[in-house]
Amino acid sequence: MSDTSAPKQLLHLVFGGELKKLGEVEFRDLDDLDIVGIYPNFDSAHRAWKAKAQQTVDNAHMRYFIVHMHRLLDPETGKPS
């Protein structure tokens, strides 16, 4: 049985790393990526992303991203309503 009162899980991955060049999304070292975590909704993922981005503000090449995993897992129904 599922709990119909709980909000739908929309998984988001937060990760980051140092870019080779500004303006491009190619990482300097894939072995050194920082996997922050997987979150059940965008709001919690955004809070985690913002905290990590603020911690690395002094490194212009460091970037963090939010991946909408729910869209990859279920492209038809994973889109926000």
Buried (B, 14 or more C-beta within 10 A) or exposed (E): EEEEEEEEEBBBBBBBBBBEEEEEEEBEEEEEEBEBEBBBBBEBBBEBBEEBBEEBEEEEEBBBEBBBBBBEEEEEEBEEE
